[in-house]
Structures are given as structure tokens and as C-alpha cells.
Amino acid sequence: MSALVVGVGDPYRGDDGVGLMVARRIRRHAPAGTVVLEWRGDPETLLSAWDGVERAVVVDAVRTGAAAGTVHRLEPAVAPAALASGPRSSHGLGLAGAIALGEALGRLPRELRIVGVEGRAFALGAPAGEAVRAAVDRAASAVVDELGV
């Protein structure tokens, strides 16, 4: 595998599902050698997916105070403060926790990039907002750019 795209989110929490929406868009047109994964919080699944991967791009909802639907490119070192996907349960660390665990265990990809989409509505049962849904194509383009293909 040359690259991995990981869409993060919860489809039942409004804008938090944007990473999954982007992963599904990428999957339909994934460059050769790219694996696309939808991830909902189990750290072992993510760490296992990263094994042997040179380049990974993770897509998640973020909260930075920017306008809803803004697409960000974040470095893993500064991403945790912005990531909207916090711990979901005692079994899931959330993306920031999984990155920290992967770093501690030496199990991060050589190149890890994060594409974030600014979200606003995260309530259980809320639909994704219009601005976030409209950002899916822009976020998918940012992922492809980050893959360098």
C-alpha cells in the first residue's frame, strides 16, 4: 500500500460525520495503491492500519473558531487542540489520543497529514450542516493534494 486515507467521525453526530463523508468520496476515485478506511474510535484498528504505511492522510471535523465548512491542513503536533473527535467512550481515545499513542509506540506513518473541516453542529441526531456538506469536495481535493498524486 502506498497511501492510506482515514475518514474519522460519527455519522449520528452532525458535522462530526464529515470525515466519513470525505472518505466515501475519495473511495470512489481513490488513486491506485490508496486504501481508504472509515474510523470511529478504536485505537488498535487505526494503529494496525498505519503499520507499514509511508503516507497517511486523516480527515476529521475540527473546531478552531473559523467559519463552518472551512477546510484546514494541520500538522499532527498542533492538531489535537482543534480536533472535534474527542473520546467517545472508555474504549476509544479519539484521534488526538490515537496519534499520541501511535507516537509513543513508534507506530505512526512516516508522513502523517490531517485535513480538518470546521464543524458547528455535533449534537446526537443532528444532521451535518449545509456548510460542512458543501465542504466535502474541497476536503477531498485537499486529501488528494496531500497524497501527492
N, CA, C and O atoms as a GROMACS GRO file, in nm:
protein
  596
    1MET      N    1   0.085  -0.117   0.000
    1MET     CA    2   0.000   0.000   0.000
    1MET      C    3   0.089   0.123   0.000
    1MET      O    4   0.182   0.133   0.080
    2SER      N    5   0.062   0.216  -0.088
    2SER     CA    6   0.143   0.337  -0.093
    2SER      C    7   0.087   0.447  -0.005
    2SER      O    8   0.163   0.531   0.044
    3ALA      N    9  -0.043   0.448   0.017
    3ALA     CA   10  -0.103   0.555   0.097
    3ALA      C   11  -0.230   0.507   0.164
    3ALA      O   12  -0.296   0.413   0.118
    4LEU      N   13  -0.264   0.574   0.272
    4LEU     CA   14  -0.385   0.543   0.348
    4LEU      C   15  -0.461   0.673   0.373
    4LEU      O   16  -0.403   0.773   0.414
    5VAL      N   17  -0.591   0.669   0.348
    5VAL     CA   18  -0.679   0.780   0.382
    5VAL      C   19  -0.772   0.729   0.491
    5VAL      O   20  -0.834   0.624   0.476
    6VAL      N   21  -0.780   0.804   0.600
    6VAL     CA   22  -0.865   0.765   0.712
    6VAL      C   23  -0.968   0.875   0.735
    6VAL      O   24  -0.934   0.988   0.768
    7GLY      N   25  -1.095   0.840   0.717
    7GLY     CA   26  -1.204   0.932   0.748
    7GLY      C   27  -1.252   0.902   0.889
    7GLY      O   28  -1.288   0.788   0.920
    8VAL      N   29  -1.252   1.003   0.974
    8VAL     CA   30  -1.288   0.988   1.114
    8VAL      C   31  -1.425   1.049   1.137
    8VAL      O   32  -1.458   1.153   1.079
    9GLY      N   33  -1.505   0.986   1.222
    9GLY     CA   34  -1.629   1.052   1.258
    9GLY      C   35  -1.737   0.961   1.309
    9GLY      O   36  -1.724   0.839   1.314
   10ASP      N   37  -1.844   1.027   1.346
   10ASP     CA   38  -1.965   0.961   1.394
   10ASP      C   39  -2.080   1.013   1.309
   10ASP      O   40  -2.115   1.131   1.318
   11PRO      N   41  -2.139   0.928   1.226
   11PRO     CA   42  -2.243   0.974   1.135
   11PRO      C   43  -2.372   1.018   1.205
   11PRO      O   44  -2.461   1.074   1.142
   12TYR      N   45  -2.381   0.993   1.335
   12TYR     CA   46  -2.502   1.029   1.411
   12TYR      C   47  -2.483   1.155   1.494
   12TYR      O   48  -2.568   1.188   1.576
   13ARG      N   49  -2.372   1.226   1.473
   13ARG     CA   50  -2.344   1.349   1.546
   13ARG      C   51  -2.315   1.466   1.452
   13ARG      O   52  -2.213   1.533   1.464
   14GLY      N   53  -2.406   1.489   1.360
   14GLY     CA   54  -2.399   1.606   1.273
   14GLY      C   55  -2.269   1.621   1.199
   14GLY      O   56  -2.228   1.531   1.126
   15ASP      N   57  -2.205   1.736   1.218
   15ASP     CA   58  -2.083   1.768   1.144
   15ASP      C   59  -1.968   1.672   1.173
   15ASP      O   60  -1.872   1.665   1.096
   16ASP      N   61  -1.976   1.598   1.282
   16ASP     CA   62  -1.870   1.503   1.317
   16ASP      C   63  -1.858   1.393   1.212
   16ASP      O   64  -1.755   1.326   1.207
   17GLY      N   65  -1.957   1.372   1.130
   17GLY     CA   66  -1.952   1.269   1.026
   17GLY      C   67  -1.880   1.310   0.900
   17GLY      O   68  -1.873   1.232   0.806
   18VAL      N   69  -1.825   1.431   0.895
   18VAL     CA   70  -1.765   1.481   0.771
   18VAL      C   71  -1.645   1.398   0.726
   18VAL      O   72  -1.626   1.380   0.606
   19GLY      N   73  -1.566   1.347   0.818
   19GLY     CA   74  -1.453   1.264   0.778
   19GLY      C   75  -1.497   1.140   0.703
   19GLY      O   76  -1.432   1.096   0.608
   20LEU      N   77  -1.608   1.082   0.748
   20LEU     CA   78  -1.663   0.964   0.681
   20LEU      C   79  -1.714   1.000   0.542
   20LEU      O   80  -1.696   0.925   0.447
   21MET      N   81  -1.779   1.118   0.531
   21MET     CA   82  -1.830   1.161   0.401
   21MET      C   83  -1.715   1.180   0.302
   21MET      O   84  -1.726   1.143   0.185
   22VAL      N   85  -1.605   1.240   0.349
   22VAL     CA   86  -1.490   1.262   0.261
   22VAL      C   87  -1.427   1.128   0.222
   22VAL      O   88  -1.390   1.109   0.106
   23ALA      N   89  -1.415   1.037   0.317
   23ALA     CA   90  -1.358   0.905   0.286
   23ALA      C   91  -1.440   0.834   0.179
   23ALA      O   92  -1.385   0.773   0.088
   24ARG      N   93  -1.571   0.844   0.189
   24ARG     CA   94  -1.657   0.779   0.089
   24ARG      C   95  -1.640   0.844  -0.048
   24ARG      O   96  -1.642   0.775  -0.150
   25ARG      N   97  -1.622   0.974  -0.051
   25ARG     CA   98  -1.598   1.044  -0.178
   25ARG      C   99  -1.465   1.002  -0.237
   25ARG      O  100  -1.456   0.974  -0.357
   26ILE      N  101  -1.361   0.996  -0.154
   26ILE     CA  102  -1.228   0.955  -0.200
   26ILE      C  103  -1.230   0.811  -0.249
   26ILE      O  104  -1.170   0.780  -0.352
   27ARG      N  105  -1.299   0.724  -0.177
   27ARG     CA  106  -1.301   0.581  -0.212
   27ARG      C  107  -1.348   0.560  -0.356
   27ARG      O  108  -1.296   0.472  -0.425
   28ARG      N  109  -1.444   0.639  -0.400
   28ARG     CA  110  -1.496   0.622  -0.536
   28ARG      C  111  -1.394   0.656  -0.642
   28ARG      O  112  -1.401   0.607  -0.755
   29HIS      N  113  -1.296   0.741  -0.607
   29HIS     CA  114  -1.198   0.787  -0.705
   29HIS      C  115  -1.056   0.776  -0.650
   29HIS      O  116  -0.968   0.854  -0.688
   30ALA      N  117  -1.033   0.679  -0.562
   30ALA     CA  118  -0.902   0.667  -0.496
   30ALA      C  119  -0.791   0.640  -0.596
   30ALA      O  120  -0.806   0.557  -0.686
   31PRO      N  121  -0.680   0.709  -0.580
   31PRO     CA  122  -0.564   0.681  -0.666
   31PRO      C  123  -0.517   0.537  -0.643
   31PRO      O  124  -0.537   0.482  -0.535
   32ALA      N  125  -0.456   0.477  -0.743
   32ALA     CA  126  -0.405   0.340  -0.731
   32ALA      C  127  -0.311   0.329  -0.612
   32ALA      O  128  -0.229   0.418  -0.587
   33GLY      N  129  -0.324   0.220  -0.538
   33GLY     CA  130  -0.238   0.197  -0.422
   33GLY      C  131  -0.284   0.266  -0.295
   33GLY      O  132  -0.214   0.262  -0.194
   34THR      N  133  -0.400   0.331  -0.300
   34THR     CA  134  -0.452   0.401  -0.182
   34THR      C  135  -0.562   0.319  -0.118
   34THR      O  136  -0.657   0.275  -0.184
   35VAL      N  137  -0.549   0.298   0.012
   35VAL     CA  138  -0.652   0.230   0.090
   35VAL      C  139  -0.730   0.337   0.165
   35VAL      O  140  -0.672   0.431   0.220
   36VAL      N  141  -0.863   0.323   0.167
   36VAL     CA  142  -0.949   0.419   0.237
   36VAL      C  143  -1.018   0.346   0.352
   36VAL      O  144  -1.078   0.241   0.333
   37LEU      N  145  -1.008   0.404   0.471
   37LEU     CA  146  -1.062   0.346   0.592
   37LEU      C  147  -1.157   0.444   0.659
   37LEU      O  148  -1.127   0.564   0.668
   38GLU      N  149  -1.270   0.395   0.706
   38GLU     CA  150  -1.359   0.476   0.790
   38GLU      C  151  -1.333   0.434   0.933
   38GLU      O  152  -1.340   0.316   0.966
   39TRP      N  153  -1.302   0.531   1.020
   39TRP     CA  154  -1.261   0.502   1.156
   39TRP      C  155  -1.351   0.572   1.255
   39TRP      O  156  -1.380   0.691   1.242
   40ARG      N  157  -1.397   0.496   1.357
   40ARG     CA  158  -1.489   0.551   1.456
   40ARG      C  159  -1.438   0.544   1.598
   40ARG      O  160  -1.517   0.561   1.691
   41GLY      N  161  -1.309   0.519   1.619
   41GLY     CA  162  -1.257   0.537   1.753
   41GLY      C  163  -1.178   0.426   1.818
   41GLY      O  164  -1.122   0.450   1.925
   42ASP      N  165  -1.169   0.307   1.761
   42ASP     CA  166  -1.090   0.201   1.823
   42ASP      C  167  -0.943   0.222   1.790
   42ASP      O  168  -0.904   0.210   1.674
   43PRO      N  169  -0.859   0.254   1.891
   43PRO     CA  170  -0.720   0.287   1.860
   43PRO      C  171  -0.642   0.173   1.796
   43PRO      O  172  -0.557   0.198   1.710
   44GLU      N  173  -0.668   0.049   1.833
   44GLU     CA  174  -0.593  -0.062   1.775
   44GLU      C  175  -0.619  -0.075   1.626
   44GLU      O  176  -0.528  -0.108   1.549
   45THR      N  177  -0.742  -0.049   1.583
   45THR     CA  178  -0.773  -0.055   1.440
   45THR      C  179  -0.689   0.047   1.363
   45THR      O  180  -0.634   0.016   1.258
   46LEU      N  181  -0.679   0.167   1.417
   46LEU     CA  182  -0.602   0.271   1.350
   46LEU      C  183  -0.453   0.240   1.352
   46LEU      O  184  -0.386   0.252   1.250
   47LEU      N  185  -0.400   0.200   1.467
   47LEU     CA  186  -0.258   0.168   1.476
   47LEU      C  187  -0.222   0.053   1.382
   47LEU      O  188  -0.116   0.054   1.320
   48SER      N  189  -0.308  -0.046   1.372
   48SER     CA  190  -0.284  -0.158   1.280
   48SER      C  191  -0.288  -0.111   1.136
   48SER      O  192  -0.208  -0.155   1.054
   49ALA      N  193  -0.381  -0.022   1.104
   49ALA     CA  194  -0.391   0.030   0.967
   49ALA      C  195  -0.267   0.108   0.929
   49ALA      O  196  -0.228   0.110   0.812
   50TRP      N  197  -0.204   0.174   1.025
   50TRP     CA  198  -0.084   0.253   0.999
   50TRP      C  199   0.041   0.168   0.977
   50TRP      O  200   0.139   0.217   0.921
   51ASP      N  201   0.040   0.041   1.020
   51ASP     CA  202   0.158  -0.045   1.006
   51ASP      C  203   0.204  -0.052   0.861
   51ASP      O  204   0.127  -0.089   0.772
   52GLY      N  205   0.329  -0.017   0.838
   52GLY     CA  206   0.388  -0.027   0.705
   52GLY      C  207   0.347   0.082   0.608
   52GLY      O  208   0.383   0.076   0.491
   53VAL      N  209   0.272   0.182   0.654
   53VAL     CA  210   0.225   0.289   0.566
   53VAL      C  211   0.326   0.403   0.566
   53VAL      O  212   0.369   0.451   0.671
   54GLU      N  213   0.364   0.445   0.447
   54GLU     CA  214   0.455   0.558   0.434
   54GLU      C  215   0.383   0.691   0.453
   54GLU      O  216   0.432   0.780   0.522
   55ARG      N  217   0.266   0.703   0.391
   55ARG     CA  218   0.194   0.830   0.393
   55ARG      C  219   0.048   0.805   0.428
   55ARG      O  220  -0.019   0.721   0.368
   56ALA      N  221   0.000   0.880   0.527
   56ALA     CA  222  -0.141   0.870   0.566
   56ALA      C  223  -0.199   1.011   0.578
   56ALA      O  224  -0.134   1.104   0.626
   57VAL      N  225  -0.323   1.023   0.533
   57VAL     CA  226  -0.397   1.148   0.548
   57VAL      C  227  -0.524   1.115   0.624
   57VAL      O  228  -0.601   1.027   0.585
   58VAL      N  229  -0.544   1.185   0.734
   58VAL     CA  230  -0.661   1.166   0.818
   58VAL      C  231  -0.752   1.286   0.800
   58VAL      O  232  -0.706   1.401   0.798
   59VAL      N  233  -0.883   1.260   0.788
   59VAL     CA  234  -0.982   1.366   0.771
   59VAL      C  235  -1.078   1.361   0.889
   59VAL      O  236  -1.133   1.256   0.921
   60ASP      N  237  -1.097   1.476   0.954
   60ASP     CA  238  -1.184   1.481   1.071
   60ASP      C  239  -1.245   1.620   1.081
   60ASP      O  240  -1.199   1.716   1.019
   61ALA      N  241  -1.352   1.628   1.160
   61ALA     CA  242  -1.411   1.758   1.193
   61ALA      C  243  -1.320   1.826   1.294
   61ALA      O  244  -1.259   1.760   1.378
   62VAL      N  245  -1.311   1.958   1.285
   62VAL     CA  246  -1.229   2.035   1.379
   62VAL      C  247  -1.309   2.154   1.431
   62VAL      O  248  -1.412   2.193   1.375
   63ARG      N  249  -1.258   2.209   1.540
   63ARG     CA  250  -1.316   2.330   1.599
   63ARG      C  251  -1.202   2.427   1.626
   63ARG      O  252  -1.125   2.410   1.721
   64THR      N  253  -1.191   2.530   1.540
   64THR     CA  254  -1.087   2.630   1.560
   64THR      C  255  -1.145   2.770   1.578
   64THR      O  256  -1.072   2.864   1.611
   65GLY      N  257  -1.274   2.784   1.554
   65GLY     CA  258  -1.337   2.915   1.557
   65GLY      C  259  -1.357   2.975   1.419
   65GLY      O  260  -1.418   3.081   1.405
   66ALA      N  261  -1.305   2.908   1.316
   66ALA     CA  262  -1.325   2.955   1.178
   66ALA      C  263  -1.470   2.929   1.136
   66ALA      O  264  -1.546   2.865   1.208
   67ALA      N  265  -1.506   2.979   1.021
   67ALA     CA  266  -1.641   2.959   0.968
   67ALA      C  267  -1.666   2.811   0.939
   67ALA      O  268  -1.576   2.740   0.895
   68ALA      N  269  -1.787   2.767   0.965
   68ALA     CA  270  -1.824   2.628   0.937
   68ALA      C  271  -1.795   2.597   0.790
   68ALA      O  272  -1.825   2.677   0.701
   69GLY      N  273  -1.737   2.480   0.767
   69GLY     CA  274  -1.704   2.439   0.631
   69GLY      C  275  -1.563   2.476   0.586
   69GLY      O  276  -1.519   2.435   0.479
   70THR      N  277  -1.491   2.555   0.667
   70THR     CA  278  -1.354   2.589   0.633
   70THR      C  279  -1.270   2.462   0.635
   70THR      O  280  -1.279   2.381   0.728
   71VAL      N  281  -1.188   2.444   0.532
   71VAL     CA  282  -1.100   2.327   0.524
   71VAL      C  283  -0.961   2.368   0.570
   71VAL      O  284  -0.904   2.466   0.521
   72HIS      N  285  -0.908   2.293   0.665
   72HIS     CA  286  -0.776   2.320   0.724
   72HIS      C  287  -0.680   2.206   0.690
   72HIS      O  288  -0.722   2.091   0.673
   73ARG      N  289  -0.553   2.239   0.680
   73ARG     CA  290  -0.447   2.138   0.672
   73ARG      C  291  -0.364   2.156   0.799
   73ARG      O  292  -0.306   2.262   0.822
   74LEU      N  293  -0.360   2.050   0.880
   74LEU     CA  294  -0.298   2.059   1.012
   74LEU      C  295  -0.182   1.961   1.025
   74LEU      O  296  -0.187   1.850   0.970
   75GLU      N  297  -0.080   2.001   1.095
   75GLU     CA  298   0.029   1.911   1.130
   75GLU      C  299  -0.012   1.836   1.256
   75GLU      O  300  -0.078   1.894   1.343
   76PRO      N  301   0.024   1.709   1.270
   76PRO     CA  302  -0.017   1.631   1.386
   76PRO      C  303   0.020   1.694   1.520
   76PRO      O  304  -0.053   1.678   1.618
   77ALA      N  305   0.131   1.766   1.525
   77ALA     CA  306   0.174   1.826   1.652
   77ALA      C  307   0.079   1.935   1.702
   77ALA      O  308   0.067   1.955   1.823
   78VAL      N  309   0.012   2.004   1.611
   78VAL     CA  310  -0.077   2.112   1.653
   78VAL      C  311  -0.224   2.075   1.640
   78VAL      O  312  -0.311   2.151   1.683
   79ALA      N  313  -0.253   1.961   1.584
   79ALA     CA  314  -0.391   1.921   1.558
   79ALA      C  315  -0.474   1.890   1.682
   79ALA      O  316  -0.592   1.923   1.683
   80PRO      N  317  -0.418   1.828   1.788
   80PRO     CA  318  -0.504   1.784   1.898
   80PRO      C  319  -0.596   1.890   1.956
   80PRO      O  320  -0.709   1.859   1.993
   81ALA      N  321  -0.551   2.013   1.964
   81ALA     CA  322  -0.635   2.119   2.021
   81ALA      C  323  -0.757   2.148   1.934
   81ALA      O  324  -0.858   2.196   1.984
   82ALA      N  325  -0.748   2.122   1.805
   82ALA     CA  326  -0.856   2.155   1.713
   82ALA      C  327  -0.950   2.039   1.684
   82ALA      O  328  -1.063   2.060   1.641
   83LEU      N  329  -0.905   1.917   1.707
   83LEU     CA  330  -0.984   1.801   1.668
   83LEU      C  331  -1.114   1.793   1.746
   83LEU      O  332  -1.116   1.802   1.868
   84ALA      N  333  -1.222   1.775   1.672
   84ALA     CA  334  -1.354   1.769   1.733
   84ALA      C  335  -1.386   1.631   1.786
   84ALA      O  336  -1.476   1.617   1.869
   85SER      N  337  -1.316   1.529   1.740
   85SER     CA  338  -1.348   1.392   1.779
   85SER      C  339  -1.273   1.354   1.905
   85SER      O  340  -1.168   1.289   1.899
   86GLY      N  341  -1.327   1.394   2.017
   86GLY     CA  342  -1.270   1.356   2.144
   86GLY      C  343  -1.304   1.213   2.176
   86GLY      O  344  -1.362   1.142   2.094
   87PRO      N  345  -1.269   1.169   2.296
   87PRO     CA  346  -1.301   1.032   2.335
   87PRO      C  347  -1.450   1.006   2.327
   87PRO      O  348  -1.531   1.089   2.371
   88ARG      N  349  -1.487   0.893   2.272
   88ARG     CA  350  -1.627   0.857   2.260
   88ARG      C  351  -1.670   0.765   2.373
   88ARG      O  352  -1.788   0.760   2.407
   89SER      N  353  -1.575   0.692   2.431
   89SER     CA  354  -1.604   0.601   2.540
   89SER      C  355  -1.472   0.562   2.603
   89SER      O  356  -1.366   0.609   2.561
   90SER      N  357  -1.477   0.477   2.703
   90SER     CA  358  -1.353   0.430   2.764
   90SER      C  359  -1.276   0.341   2.668
   90SER      O  360  -1.158   0.313   2.692
   91HIS      N  361  -1.339   0.296   2.560
   91HIS     CA  362  -1.273   0.209   2.464
   91HIS      C  363  -1.210   0.287   2.349
   91HIS      O  364  -1.125   0.233   2.278
   92GLY      N  365  -1.249   0.411   2.330
   92GLY     CA  366  -1.198   0.489   2.218
   92GLY      C  367  -1.127   0.613   2.268
   92GLY      O  368  -1.180   0.687   2.351
   93LEU      N  369  -1.007   0.638   2.217
   93LEU     CA  370  -0.928   0.753   2.258
   93LEU      C  371  -0.960   0.879   2.179
   93LEU      O  372  -0.925   0.988   2.223
   94GLY      N  373  -1.024   0.866   2.067
   94GLY     CA  374  -1.036   0.979   1.977
   94GLY      C  375  -0.908   0.990   1.896
   94GLY      O  376  -0.808   0.925   1.928
   95LEU      N  377  -0.911   1.071   1.793
   95LEU     CA  378  -0.797   1.081   1.703
   95LEU      C  379  -0.673   1.137   1.772
   95LEU      O  380  -0.564   1.084   1.754
   96ALA      N  381  -0.688   1.243   1.850
   96ALA     CA  382  -0.572   1.302   1.918
   96ALA      C  383  -0.504   1.198   2.007
   96ALA      O  384  -0.382   1.188   2.009
   97GLY      N  385  -0.584   1.121   2.080
   97GLY     CA  386  -0.528   1.018   2.166
   97GLY      C  387  -0.461   0.907   2.088
   97GLY      O  388  -0.357   0.856   2.129
   98ALA      N  389  -0.520   0.869   1.975
   98ALA     CA  390  -0.462   0.764   1.891
   98ALA      C  391  -0.328   0.809   1.832
   98ALA      O  392  -0.234   0.731   1.821
   99ILE      N  393  -0.320   0.936   1.793
   99ILE     CA  394  -0.193   0.990   1.741
   99ILE      C  395  -0.088   0.988   1.851
   99ILE      O  396   0.026   0.947   1.828
  100ALA      N  397  -0.125   1.032   1.971
  100ALA     CA  398  -0.030   1.032   2.083
  100ALA      C  399   0.016   0.890   2.116
  100ALA      O  400   0.135   0.867   2.140
  101LEU      N  401  -0.077   0.795   2.117
  101LEU     CA  402  -0.041   0.656   2.144
  101LEU      C  403   0.050   0.601   2.034
  101LEU      O  404   0.149   0.535   2.063
  102GLY      N  405   0.015   0.629   1.909
  102GLY     CA  406   0.098   0.584   1.798
  102GLY      C  407   0.239   0.640   1.805
  102GLY      O  408   0.336   0.570   1.774
  103GLU      N  409   0.250   0.766   1.844
  103GLU     CA  410   0.382   0.827   1.858
  103GLU      C  411   0.461   0.761   1.970
  103GLU      O  412   0.579   0.731   1.955
  104ALA      N  413   0.394   0.738   2.084
  104ALA     CA  414   0.461   0.675   2.198
  104ALA      C  415   0.509   0.533   2.166
  104ALA      O  416   0.613   0.489   2.216
  105LEU      N  417   0.433   0.463   2.083
  105LEU     CA  418   0.467   0.324   2.049
  105LEU      C  419   0.551   0.313   1.922
  105LEU      O  420   0.588   0.203   1.881
  106GLY      N  421   0.582   0.427   1.860
  106GLY     CA  422   0.658   0.424   1.735
  106GLY      C  423   0.580   0.363   1.620
  106GLY      O  424   0.636   0.296   1.534
  107ARG      N  425   0.448   0.387   1.619
  107ARG     CA  426   0.362   0.324   1.517
  107ARG      C  427   0.288   0.428   1.431
  107ARG      O  428   0.178   0.401   1.383
  108LEU      N  429   0.348   0.543   1.410
  108LEU     CA  430   0.290   0.642   1.318
  108LEU      C  431   0.346   0.620   1.179
  108LEU      O  432   0.458   0.571   1.163
  109PRO      N  433   0.269   0.657   1.077
  109PRO     CA  434   0.325   0.656   0.941
  109PRO      C  435   0.441   0.754   0.932
  109PRO      O  436   0.449   0.849   1.011
  110ARG      N  437   0.529   0.732   0.837
  110ARG     CA  438   0.642   0.825   0.819
  110ARG      C  439   0.592   0.966   0.793
  110ARG      O  440   0.646   1.063   0.847
  111GLU      N  441   0.488   0.978   0.711
  111GLU     CA  442   0.426   1.108   0.683
  111GLU      C  443   0.279   1.101   0.723
  111GLU      O  444   0.204   1.019   0.670
  112LEU      N  445   0.239   1.185   0.816
  112LEU     CA  446   0.101   1.191   0.861
  112LEU      C  447   0.051   1.333   0.845
  112LEU      O  448   0.110   1.427   0.899
  113ARG      N  449  -0.056   1.349   0.771
  113ARG     CA  450  -0.118   1.479   0.750
  113ARG      C  451  -0.263   1.471   0.796
  113ARG      O  452  -0.325   1.364   0.792
  114ILE      N  453  -0.316   1.583   0.838
  114ILE     CA  454  -0.455   1.590   0.882
  114ILE      C  455  -0.526   1.699   0.805
  114ILE      O  456  -0.480   1.813   0.799
  115VAL      N  457  -0.639   1.663   0.747
  115VAL     CA  458  -0.727   1.760   0.682
  115VAL      C  459  -0.848   1.772   0.773
  115VAL      O  460  -0.916   1.674   0.801
  116GLY      N  461  -0.873   1.893   0.819
  116GLY     CA  462  -0.986   1.918   0.908
  116GLY      C  463  -1.091   2.003   0.840
  116GLY      O  464  -1.059   2.091   0.761
  117VAL      N  465  -1.216   1.974   0.872
  117VAL     CA  466  -1.327   2.056   0.823
  117VAL      C  467  -1.395   2.115   0.945
  117VAL      O  468  -1.440   2.044   1.035
  118GLU      N  469  -1.402   2.246   0.945
  118GLU     CA  470  -1.462   2.317   1.058
  118GLU      C  471  -1.609   2.281   1.072
  118GLU      O  472  -1.688   2.295   0.978
  119GLY      N  473  -1.645   2.235   1.192
  119GLY     CA  474  -1.783   2.198   1.220
  119GLY      C  475  -1.846   2.285   1.325
  119GLY      O  476  -1.776   2.359   1.396
  120ARG      N  477  -1.977   2.278   1.336
  120ARG     CA  478  -2.052   2.354   1.436
  120ARG      C  479  -2.152   2.267   1.512
  120ARG      O  480  -2.165   2.278   1.633
  121ALA      N  481  -2.223   2.179   1.439
  121ALA     CA  482  -2.333   2.101   1.498
  121ALA      C  483  -2.286   1.959   1.529
  121ALA      O  484  -2.260   1.881   1.437
  122PHE      N  485  -2.274   1.925   1.658
  122PHE     CA  486  -2.224   1.794   1.698
  122PHE      C  487  -2.321   1.717   1.788
  122PHE      O  488  -2.284   1.614   1.843
  123ALA      N  489  -2.442   1.766   1.801
  123ALA     CA  490  -2.539   1.700   1.889
  123ALA      C  491  -2.582   1.566   1.832
  123ALA      O  492  -2.589   1.548   1.711
  124LEU      N  493  -2.610   1.473   1.921
  124LEU     CA  494  -2.658   1.341   1.880
  124LEU      C  495  -2.786   1.356   1.800
  124LEU      O  496  -2.881   1.422   1.845
  125GLY      N  497  -2.789   1.296   1.683
  125GLY     CA  498  -2.907   1.302   1.596
  125GLY      C  499  -2.914   1.422   1.505
  125GLY      O  500  -3.002   1.430   1.419
  126ALA      N  501  -2.823   1.518   1.522
  126ALA     CA  502  -2.824   1.637   1.437
  126ALA      C  503  -2.772   1.601   1.298
  126ALA      O  504  -2.680   1.520   1.285
  127PRO      N  505  -2.830   1.659   1.194
  127PRO     CA  506  -2.774   1.636   1.060
  127PRO      C  507  -2.649   1.722   1.040
  127PRO      O  508  -2.630   1.822   1.110
  128ALA      N  509  -2.565   1.683   0.947
  128ALA     CA  510  -2.450   1.766   0.912
  128ALA      C  511  -2.502   1.897   0.854
  128ALA      O  512  -2.599   1.898   0.778
  129GLY      N  513  -2.436   2.006   0.889
  129GLY     CA  514  -2.477   2.136   0.841
  129GLY      C  515  -2.450   2.156   0.693
  129GLY      O  516  -2.365   2.087   0.634
  130GLU      N  517  -2.520   2.248   0.634
  130GLU     CA  518  -2.507   2.275   0.491
  130GLU      C  519  -2.364   2.314   0.453
  130GLU      O  520  -2.312   2.267   0.352
  131ALA      N  521  -2.300   2.400   0.534
  131ALA     CA  522  -2.164   2.445   0.503
  131ALA      C  523  -2.065   2.328   0.507
  131ALA      O  524  -1.972   2.323   0.427
  132VAL      N  525  -2.086   2.237   0.600
  132VAL     CA  526  -1.997   2.121   0.611
  132VAL      C  527  -2.020   2.026   0.494
  132VAL      O  528  -1.924   1.974   0.436
  133ARG      N  529  -2.145   2.001   0.459
  133ARG     CA  530  -2.173   1.914   0.344
  133ARG      C  531  -2.114   1.975   0.216
  133ARG      O  532  -2.064   1.902   0.130
  134ALA      N  533  -2.120   2.107   0.205
  134ALA     CA  534  -2.066   2.175   0.086
  134ALA      C  535  -1.914   2.168   0.082
  134ALA      O  536  -1.855   2.187  -0.025
  135ALA      N  537  -1.850   2.143   0.195
  135ALA     CA  538  -1.703   2.140   0.201
  135ALA      C  539  -1.645   2.004   0.165
  135ALA      O  540  -1.523   1.992   0.153
  136VAL      N  541  -1.727   1.902   0.149
  136VAL     CA  542  -1.677   1.766   0.125
  136VAL      C  543  -1.588   1.759   0.001
  136VAL      O  544  -1.481   1.699   0.007
  137ASP      N  545  -1.630   1.819  -0.110
  137ASP     CA  546  -1.547   1.816  -0.231
  137ASP      C  547  -1.414   1.888  -0.211
  137ASP      O  548  -1.310   1.840  -0.256
  138ARG      N  549  -1.416   2.003  -0.144
  138ARG     CA  550  -1.292   2.077  -0.118
  138ARG      C  551  -1.199   1.996  -0.028
  138ARG      O  552  -1.078   1.993  -0.050
  139ALA      N  553  -1.255   1.932   0.073
  139ALA     CA  554  -1.174   1.850   0.163
  139ALA      C  555  -1.116   1.730   0.087
  139ALA      O  556  -1.000   1.694   0.107
  140ALA      N  557  -1.197   1.667   0.001
  140ALA     CA  558  -1.146   1.554  -0.078
  140ALA      C  559  -1.032   1.599  -0.168
  140ALA      O  560  -0.934   1.526  -0.185
  141SER      N  561  -1.043   1.717  -0.226
  141SER     CA  562  -0.934   1.770  -0.309
  141SER      C  563  -0.808   1.794  -0.226
  141SER      O  564  -0.696   1.768  -0.271
  142ALA      N  565  -0.827   1.845  -0.103
  142ALA     CA  566  -0.712   1.868  -0.014
  142ALA      C  567  -0.644   1.735   0.020
  142ALA      O  568  -0.522   1.729   0.028
  143VAL      N  569  -0.723   1.630   0.040
  143VAL     CA  570  -0.667   1.498   0.070
  143VAL      C  571  -0.584   1.449  -0.048
  143VAL      O  572  -0.472   1.402  -0.030
  144VAL      N  573  -0.637   1.460  -0.168
  144VAL     CA  574  -0.564   1.417  -0.287
  144VAL      C  575  -0.434   1.497  -0.300
  144VAL      O  576  -0.330   1.440  -0.334
  145ASP      N  577  -0.440   1.628  -0.273
  145ASP     CA  578  -0.318   1.711  -0.277
  145ASP      C  579  -0.216   1.660  -0.175
  145ASP      O  580  -0.097   1.651  -0.205
  146GLU      N  581  -0.263   1.628  -0.056
  146GLU     CA  582  -0.172   1.580   0.049
  146GLU      C  583  -0.111   1.444   0.014
  146GLU      O  584   0.002   1.414   0.053
  147LEU      N  585  -0.185   1.364  -0.061
  147LEU     CA  586  -0.130   1.234  -0.104
  147LEU      C  587  -0.020   1.252  -0.207
  147LEU      O  588   0.065   1.164  -0.225
  148GLY      N  589  -0.021   1.368  -0.274
  148GLY     CA  590   0.083   1.396  -0.373
  148GLY      C  591   0.070   1.314  -0.500
  148GLY      O  592   0.170   1.282  -0.565
  149VAL      N  593  -0.054   1.281  -0.535
  149VAL     CA  594  -0.075   1.201  -0.657
  149VAL      C  595  -0.144   1.284  -0.763
  149VAL      O  596  -0.169   1.234  -0.873
   0.00000   0.00000   0.00000
